[in-house]
Amino acid sequence: MVETVLFEDERRLTRTDVASYLRTIADRLETGEPLTLETGADSVTVDVPREVDFEVKVEREGPADGVGELGLELELEWDEDAEMSGDSLSIQ
């Protein structure tokens, strides 16, 4: 399967700024409004369906015996034919 990146942006932000972005995304998801991502001349708008595959991952990159980099990834994916799991997830 070929992956094509439609939009990408990476920058260093404060936790407060990240929380603001996540709140906006959460509000759009809750209301069903389209989500538009913009930076400079690049933009993409997506209509997120009512059900999505939601992945949460915490990973460590770096040497096994040294200081590494920790990452928290949140990913939403959807496909018209995907079946949803009935398992629950708790985020505290």
Protein Blocks (a to p, Z undefined) as FASTA:
>chain_A
ZZddfbdcdddddfklmmmmmmmmmmmmmnopacdddehjbccdddddfbdcddddddde
ddfkbccdddddddddddfkbccdfbdcddZZ
